[in-house]
Amino acid sequence: MEKRSKMEGVKFFNNTDLKKLTSSREGEQKFGEKISLISSEDQLRQSKVKYVLLGIPEDIGVRANYGKKGTSEAWTSFLKSFLNIQVNRYNDPSRIGILGPINCDLEMAQAGNIDEADPNYYQKLGDLVHKIDEKVSLTIDKIVSAEKIPVIIGGGHNNAYGNIKGTSTALNSALNVLNIDAHTDLRKLEHRHSGNGFNYALKENFLNKYAVFGLHKNYTPEYIFREMDNSECIQFIMAEDLFKKPTGIMSGFEKTLDWLGNENLGLEIDCDAMAYFPSSAKSPSGFSVEDVRKMIRTVAKLDNCKYLHLCEAAPSKENEGLVGKALSYFVSDFIA
Ligand SMILES: N=CN[C@@H](CCC(=O)O)C(=O)O
């Protein structure tokens, strides 16, 4: 497979970026004061950290899928909280380094300039999603090739495609994915958007076994159910079945992990799988934050998990603190 040489497309973080977002307090140590900066590809290879933080501040994929904007703000909301969590006996910042965000500025500006009345509006957004796919897959390839585990804060779920492709090219094999999500994101292979990333990854053989955990019956078209029935590589577990018994969620989760097996695994979490979570497809039904924390802690113990992607969170000014805290619990659980 083709290997490209530079980490094009990353806006590497510096100390000023960290300081702006970290509030110091005498006698305490915050993550933002201790986390290591990874500012080049050489540093990435040499760094001793196990996990590498990357943001994807875009919502073009969501807009191209007729969804609500706002996912571009999740990275900053996350950092405002994560960089201020306490360093203590439970939280060790030496396990994680920060790369920075994928530079989506140009594509975001171009997306904003497309006239919504343009008959090719969605196709044009899809072309921009494709450009972001390229940057994401290249960056993920570099991180995984350096034997680190990317922790990616999206962005829309379109970025699953770049995560899967980049991990697969780095490992030279297709990988399995566990997607905690109300939707399959197996929509048609039309223009690229947040609803078809897994279908493109399957078609291009970057994705092998695919499990959707917590699917909502109300938002899955029948043609996708039929396609899943006809594929041995795809398994789906309905939220409606998991919620029947109090122990249903975690026992279903363990069974899903058994089906996926010990091969390389990507963990995808769409925040719309959680009830009332501010996200592009917010729902009153779904998992709790605590359910998802349990699932993350379970996967974090596995040696075969190659990346974590938290996506589709869409904070507003009123709730960005809560969203940032929820995402920070997920990441601090994953790296513990
Ligand atoms: N990644 C999200 N995919 C959903 C979006 C649903 C929505 O925005 O309402 C889907 O395509 O079904």
The ligand as an ORCA input file, in Angstrom:
! r2SCAN-3c Opt
* xyz 0 1
  N     -23.586      9.671     11.664
  C     -24.818      9.798     11.706
  N     -25.627      9.226     10.821
  C     -27.033      9.316     10.884
  C     -27.442     10.755     11.000
  C     -28.798     10.903     11.452
  C     -29.226     12.361     11.675
  O     -28.402     13.301     11.566
  O     -30.373     12.540     12.007
  C     -27.644      8.669      9.674
  O     -27.088      8.778      8.565
  O     -28.682      8.028      9.817
*
